[in-house]
């Protein structure tokens, strides 16, 4: 099953990437995820590994994933090592200066479960799609709030430096 959601964020790709490149922030904006922890020596970049779990109904599904593509600040992709068979990808594309289209893709399957696996995948799809949509909305809120906070700090600094001593 393949699920794709996208959103436009008022930020440069670099501003969005700042959040995506930091695994410590994931549980702050990833909807439905109950675990996203670093299990490799390097916390980021190609080869980084994470233990992740997503709540789907009453179950927590996921496993160990490894980053297989890290193209700063445009693409971050992972594949499963153990657990549910999955592939995920973040895609960032600048629309106009200061606006970025962010796409989150997740493809998953239940290997070897036959017809019951197909049924389970289809039943899970609306929940997974909802988690992805809310994840993007929460990411947008976090990134845009950070942009406002940084702009306000820059304005305060500019006012303070322009005042006579």
N, C-alpha and C positions, 0 to 999 in steps of 0.2 A: 504494500500500500504506500502511496506517495502523497504527502500533504505539503502544500506550499502556501505561505501567507506573506504579504508584503505591506509596507507602510512607508510614508515619506516623513523624514525627520528634519527639522530646522537646525541643521548642523552640517559641518563639513564631514567627509568620510573619516578624517583623522579624529574628529570629536566623538563620532560613534565608535570608532575602533578602540579608543581609549577604554571604553566600557567592555567591549567584546574581548579585548586582549588580556583582561584581568579576571582570572577565574574566581578570585575572592568576591567579585561583584555578582556573579551569576545568580545566586540564590536571592539576590535583592530584586531581580527583574524577571527571572525565569518562572513563569506560571506553571504550577503543577509539579515542579521538580522538588523532591524532598532531599536530594543529595546531589552535590556536584563538588567532588573533592579531588585534589591533585594527588596522584599516586606514583608520579615519576620524579626523578631528580630535578628535572627542569620543569617549572610550572607553566611555561608557555612555549610556543613555537612548534615546528614540525617535530613529531615524535613525543610530544607531551601526552601523558595519559591521565584520564579522569575516571573515577567511579561515579556513575550517575544513575539516578532513579527518578522515574516520573510516575505520579499517581494516575492510574487509569481505572476508574471505578473504585473497587475496594482493593485492587492490587497495586503494588509498586513494581514497575517493570523497568528494565534497563540493563546495566552491566558495565563492563570496562570498555572505554572507547579511547582511540588514539587519534591525535591530530595528524592528518595525512597531507594537508595543504595549508600553508600559512603565507599568504601574499599580502603583506601589510600595505595599505589599509583597505584592501578590496575583498579578499576571500579567506575564509577559514572553514575547513572541512574536516570531518572526522568519520571514522569507520569503527564498527564494533569489533572488539577482540573476543569478549565473552558476553554471555547473556543474550538478550533479544538481538537478532540480526538487524542492524540499522546503519544508515548513512545519513549524516546531517551536513548542512552547509549554510553559512552566512554569506550573503553577497551584498556588497555596498557599491552603489553607483551614484556619482554626483549628477544631479539633474541640472541645476544651475548653481552658481557659487552660493554656498551656504545652505543648500538643500540636498539631502541624500536619500535615495530610495534604498531601503533595507529589505532584503528578502531572506526568509528563513525557510529552508527546505528540510523535510525529514522523510526518509523512506525506511520502512520497517517491514519485517516479515517474521512469521513464526515457522521456522524450518521444520519439516518432518511431521507436522501436525495434520496434514491432509485437509479434508474438507472442514474440519473443526478449526484448523488454523486460519483458513480463509474467512470463515464466519467470524472468528474472534477479531481478525484484522479489520473487517468491515464494521463490526460493532464498536471497536475502539476509535475509528476514524473521526467521528464528530467530537469526541472528547479531546483527542490529540489536536485536531484543528482548532478547537477552542483554546487549548493551552498555548498553541503557537500564536494565535491572534492576540491573546492577552499578554503574552511575552513581549510581542512587538509594541503594544500599547504602553506597557510599563517601561520598556527600554526607551521609547520616545519621551515619556515623562521624565525619566532620570537624566537623559542626555540634554534635553531642552532646559531642565532645571539647572543643570551644571553650567550650561551656556549663559543663562541669566545671572547666576551667581558670579561667574567669572567676569562678565560684563560690568556688573555692579561694582565688583572689587577694583576693576581697572578704572572706572569712573571716579571712585573714591580716591584712588591713588593719584589720578591726574589732578583732581581738585586739591588734594593735600600738597602736591608738589608745586602747584601754581600760586598757592597762598604766600604772601610775604612773611618772612620770618620774624 
